[in-house]
Each structure stands twice: as structure tokens, then as C-alpha cells.
Amino acid sequence: MTASPHSDPEPVVRFDNVGMRYGRGPEILRDLSFDLPRGSFQFLTGPSGAGKTSLLKLIYLAAKPSRGLISCFGRDVATLPRDELPDLRRRIGVVFQEFRLLNHLSVFDNVSLPLRVAGKKRSEYAEDVAELLAWVGLGDKMSALPPTLSGGEQQRVAIARAVVGQPEILIADEPTGNVDPEMGMRLLRLFAELNKLGTTIVIATHDLQLVRMVDAPVMTLANGHLHIRPPRSQRQREAELREAERRDADDRPTATVPMGPEPSAQDAADDLDDEDPMDAVARAMEMPDEDDTDDGEDRDA
């Protein structure tokens, strides 16, 4: 399933002619209309300053549009009561580019924070959190405080915190920007596994190599407008279909129009008999006289 212009009757997120500006400045997002189907996976790319982070904020309900309509889980964001907003946000996991970890909490407590807020007991999630931290290569850092970690380690903590509750939507802003390629692939597999479980994934990235590793649609933001490129498999199927249609057209025999039998001398005579007299006079006047033709040839000579 892919990001697309309104194709899913019940997408998790729907944008309808959305525009966004800060203050009285120019619009940084213009006329965005698309769906995020439930369980889809897509990348978001674009040059620096194109508005990717602003678009992500609209998706995870941290900002409101200047115009247009946004619905999330079937709810109109513009008319959503303020006291219902936290419940919707808890269904969305976010990997922030600047991490946003709590420095006074351990790695374990940072990652388990969404579960604690949801009312779960430590005994219910301790094993799962430890397993997840081991998966992202931080099994020996569970008691460490964020300031003692490297940038790449802090990023992995932020990713673990975003996915630990198996959110319905996961928004990741440059999630592999501070890790080595091997760990980047490991994190990408983590996102893919979440997607298989039904989580809708949106990854904002400049890493085109990362984009090529997944057969997913690519949402490209430029000059405030969004272009959605279908996944490779879909584009390949469409190309094969067009080629098959072309071959079928080439192999199809050309239709011929039956000419009928050659007219006989009697038919020609009958045609002349039926001819309107005035048409016959006009035709005779258009035919040059044989003597006139000879004279013309003598003059030219």
C-alpha cells in the first residue's frame, strides 16, 4: 500500500488542499492533497529548507495548517477538542531529528516512558524494553544517562522510544543520519518489521541509498509542492503493461475496407444517363479542346 492522492476510503492520515505558512510569511507548503493508507511505508525527500519537518509536524499533530483540511484516524484535526488531542498523539511514534531525550532519565527509562505514560507496569514491559535496546546495540547502556552517549547512540535511544509501543503511525526525521551504514540497515529492518505488523511508516531522509533499499513510494517536497513517485514494482508493472499493449497493437491485423467489384461499361453508361445535365455541361467546359492544346504547345515552342 502506498501514499497516494485520495485512494483509500479510510486512510490513517488525509490531507486535502493543505497550505502552511509561519506568521505573515510566504506559504512553505502549498495545495498538498494525499493519503497515508493504513499499513503503508513511504519515504519523504527534498532539498534542505523544502519544508519536510513542517510537513511531518502537521502529520504528527504538532502544528496546524494555515488552510485546508487534515484528518487523522478519521478525525478532523481542526474541530478536534483539545482534551482529545493527547490520545491521538499517543497513537503516533516520532523520531525527532534532535532526539529530545530526558537527560535525567536513564536509557531504559527514556525508552520505557511511553509505556509508563500509557499506564503499564514495569513488570509488563521490562523484558521487551531490554530486548529492543539489545536489538539497537544498546544492551550494555541501559543504565547510562543521555549526556554520556554519542550522537549515534542517542539517536538509537530515540528510535527505540518511538517504536517500543508499536504505534499505528511512525514518523522518523532523518533516523539514520548519525549512525554507520551497518546500523542504518539494522534500523531499516526494524522499521520494516514494524510495517509488517501494521504500522504506517514515514521516513524523512536525504539518504538516497537508503531509499533504494526499499520498494516503497517516494514523496518529494520541492518549492512547497509534493510529488509522489510510485514504488519500483508498481512502475515496472505499468511499464510491462504498456509494452504488452504496444506489442498487441503491432500484432493486430490491419483492417481493410472492401472495395467491391470494378464497375462495368454498362454501369458507367448508366451513371452518365443519371448525371444532372448542368453537371455534364460544367464538366465539359473544364475539359480543354484538343485543338487548343496543340496551339498552346506551338506557342510555347
C-alpha positions in Angstrom: 0.0 0.0 0.0 1.3 3.4 -0.8 1.0 7.1 -0.3 -1.4 8.4 -2.9 -3.9 11.0 -3.9 -7.2 10.1 -2.1 -7.4 6.4 -2.9 -8.1 4.8 0.5 -11.6 5.4 1.9 -10.2 5.3 5.5 -6.6 6.3 5.5 -4.8 7.0 8.8 -3.9 10.5 7.5 -5.6 12.6 4.8 -4.5 16.0 3.5 -7.0 18.0 1.4 -5.6 21.1 -0.3 -3.4 22.0 2.7 -1.3 25.1 2.9 1.0 26.3 5.7 2.9 29.5 6.5 4.6 30.9 9.5 3.1 34.2 10.6 2.7 36.5 7.6 5.5 35.0 5.6 5.0 33.1 2.3 3.5 29.7 2.2 6.1 27.0 2.6 3.6 24.2 1.8 1.1 24.7 -1.0 -2.0 22.7 -2.0 -1.0 19.4 -0.5 -3.6 16.6 -1.1 -2.7 13.0 -0.4 -3.5 10.0 1.8 -1.4 7.8 4.0 -3.1 4.4 3.7 -3.2 2.2 6.8 -0.1 0.0 6.9 1.8 1.8 4.2 5.5 2.6 4.0 6.9 5.7 2.3 9.9 8.0 2.2 9.9 11.8 2.3 12.7 13.5 0.5 13.5 17.0 -0.8 16.2 19.7 -0.6 17.1 21.3 2.7 14.6 24.0 3.6 11.8 22.5 1.4 9.5 22.1 4.4 9.9 18.4 5.2 10.0 19.0 9.0 6.9 21.2 8.8 5.0 18.6 6.9 6.0 16.0 9.5 4.7 18.3 12.3 1.4 18.5 10.5 1.2 14.7 10.3 2.0 14.1 14.0 -0.3 16.9 15.1 2.4 19.3 16.4 1.2 22.1 14.1 -1.9 23.3 12.3 -2.3 24.2 8.7 -3.0 27.8 7.5 -5.7 26.4 5.2 -7.1 23.1 4.0 -8.3 20.1 5.9 -6.3 17.4 7.7 -7.9 14.2 9.1 -6.1 11.8 11.4 -7.6 8.4 12.2 -10.8 9.6 10.7 -11.0 12.8 12.9 -11.0 16.3 11.5 -8.0 17.9 13.3 -9.4 21.4 13.0 -12.5 20.5 15.0 -10.8 18.1 17.4 -11.4 19.0 21.1 -8.2 19.9 22.8 -8.6 17.3 25.5 -8.7 14.5 22.9 -5.5 15.5 21.2 -3.1 13.7 23.6 -4.9 10.4 22.9 -4.4 10.7 19.2 -0.8 11.7 19.6 -0.1 8.6 21.7 -1.0 6.5 18.7 1.9 8.2 16.7 5.5 7.5 17.4 8.0 10.2 16.4 11.8 10.0 16.0 12.9 13.6 16.3 16.0 14.8 14.4 17.2 16.5 17.7 16.4 13.3 19.7 14.6 15.1 22.6 15.7 12.7 25.3 15.3 13.5 29.0 18.8 13.9 30.4 18.0 13.0 33.9 16.5 9.6 33.0 18.5 6.5 32.1 18.4 5.0 28.7 16.0 2.3 29.9 13.6 4.9 31.4 13.7 7.1 28.4 12.7 4.2 26.1 10.0 2.9 28.5 8.5 6.3 29.1 5.6 5.9 26.5 4.6 2.6 28.2 4.7 4.2 31.6 2.5 7.1 30.4 0.1 4.5 29.0 -0.3 3.1 32.5 1.7 -0.1 32.1 3.7 -1.6 35.0 7.4 -2.2 34.8 7.0 -5.9 35.1 4.9 -5.8 31.9 7.4 -4.1 29.7 10.9 -4.6 31.3 11.8 -7.7 29.2 10.6 -6.1 25.9 12.5 -2.9 26.5 15.7 -4.8 27.3 15.3 -6.9 24.1 14.7 -3.8 22.0 17.7 -2.0 23.4 19.8 -5.1 22.6 18.5 -5.0 19.1 19.7 -1.5 18.5 23.1 -2.2 20.0 22.5 -0.5 23.4 22.1 -3.6 25.6 25.0 -2.5 27.8 23.9 1.1 28.0 20.5 0.7 29.8 21.6 2.5 32.9 23.6 5.2 31.2 22.3 8.9 31.0 21.9 10.5 27.6 24.7 13.1 28.0 27.2 10.3 28.3 26.2 8.8 24.9 27.5 9.6 21.5 25.2 11.2 18.9 24.6 7.9 17.2 23.7 6.2 20.5 21.3 9.0 21.4 19.6 8.6 18.0 19.1 4.9 18.6 17.6 5.6 22.0 15.2 8.0 20.4 14.3 5.4 17.8 13.7 2.7 20.4 11.5 5.1 22.4 9.4 5.8 19.3 8.8 2.2 18.4 8.5 0.5 21.8 4.8 0.9 21.9 4.2 -0.4 18.4 2.5 2.9 17.3 -0.1 3.0 14.5 2.0 5.6 12.7 5.8 6.1 13.0 7.3 9.4 11.8 11.1 9.4 11.6 13.0 12.5 10.7 16.5 11.5 9.4 16.6 8.4 11.6 19.9 7.1 10.2 21.7 10.4 9.9 24.2 9.7 12.8 24.8 6.0 12.5 27.1 3.9 10.4 25.7 2.1 7.3 25.6 -1.3 9.1 23.5 0.1 11.9 21.4 2.1 9.4 20.5 -1.2 7.7 19.6 -2.7 11.0 17.3 0.2 11.9 15.7 0.0 8.5 14.9 -3.7 9.1 13.4 -2.7 12.4 11.1 -0.2 10.6 10.2 -2.9 8.0 9.2 -5.4 10.8 7.0 -2.7 12.4 5.4 -2.1 9.0 4.7 -5.8 8.6 2.8 -5.6 11.9 0.6 -2.9 10.5 2.4 0.4 11.4 2.2 3.1 8.9 5.8 4.4 8.3 7.0 7.8 7.0 10.8 8.3 6.9 12.2 11.7 6.0 15.7 11.3 4.7 18.4 12.7 2.4 20.0 9.3 2.0 19.1 8.1 -1.5 21.0 4.9 -0.9 18.5 4.1 1.9 15.6 4.9 -0.3 16.8 2.5 -3.0 16.9 -0.4 -0.5 13.1 -0.4 0.0 10.5 -0.8 -2.7 8.3 2.0 -1.4 6.8 5.2 -2.8 8.8 8.4 -2.5 7.2 11.7 -1.6 9.3 14.5 -2.8 8.8 18.0 -1.5 10.1 20.9 -3.6 9.0 24.6 -3.8 6.2 23.9 -1.4 4.6 21.2 -3.6 4.5 17.4 -3.2 5.2 14.8 -5.9 4.6 11.2 -5.2 6.5 8.6 -7.1 5.0 5.0 -7.0 7.2 2.1 -5.8 9.5 0.4 -8.3 7.4 -2.7 -8.5 4.3 -0.7 -9.5 6.2 1.3 -12.1 7.7 -1.9 -13.5 4.2 -3.5 -13.8 2.8 -0.4 -15.5 5.8 -0.4 -17.9 5.3 -4.1 -18.7 1.5 -3.5 -19.3 2.3 -0.6 -21.7 4.8 -2.8 -23.6 2.3 -5.6 -23.8 -0.4 -3.3 -25.1 2.1 -1.9 -27.7 3.0 -5.5 -28.9 -0.6 -6.4 -29.0 -1.4 -3.4 -31.2 1.6 -4.2 -33.5 0.4 -7.8 -33.9 -3.2 -6.9 -34.6 -4.0 -7.3 -38.4 -4.8 -4.1 -40.2 -8.5 -3.8 -41.1 -9.1 -3.4 -44.9 -12.1 -1.7 -46.4 -13.8 -3.9 -49.1 -13.6 -2.1 -52.5 -16.3 -4.1 -54.3 -16.3 -5.2 -58.0 -14.9 -3.0 -60.7 -17.7 -1.1 -62.4 -18.7 -2.4 -65.9 -19.0 -0.4 -69.1 -22.8 -0.6 -68.7 -22.6 0.8 -65.2 -20.6 3.7 -66.4 -23.1 4.3 -69.1 -26.0 4.2 -66.6 -24.1 6.7 -64.5 -23.9 9.1 -67.4 -27.6 8.7 -68.1 -28.3 9.6 -64.5 -26.0 12.6 -64.5 -27.5 16.0 -63.9 -27.4 18.0 -67.2 -25.8 21.0 -65.6 -23.1 18.9 -64.1 -22.3 17.5 -67.5 -22.1 21.0 -69.0 -19.7 22.2 -66.3 -17.5 19.1 -66.7 -17.4 19.6 -70.5 -16.3 23.3 -70.1 -13.4 22.2 -67.8 -12.0 19.8 -70.5 -9.6 21.5 -72.9 -10.3 21.3 -76.6 -7.8 19.1 -78.5 -7.0 21.9 -81.0 -6.5 24.5 -78.2 -3.9 22.1 -76.6 -2.0 21.9 -79.9 -2.0 25.6 -80.3 -0.7 26.1 -76.8 2.2 23.7 -77.5 3.1 25.6 -80.7 3.1 29.0 -78.8 5.3 27.6 -76.1 7.7 26.3 -78.7 
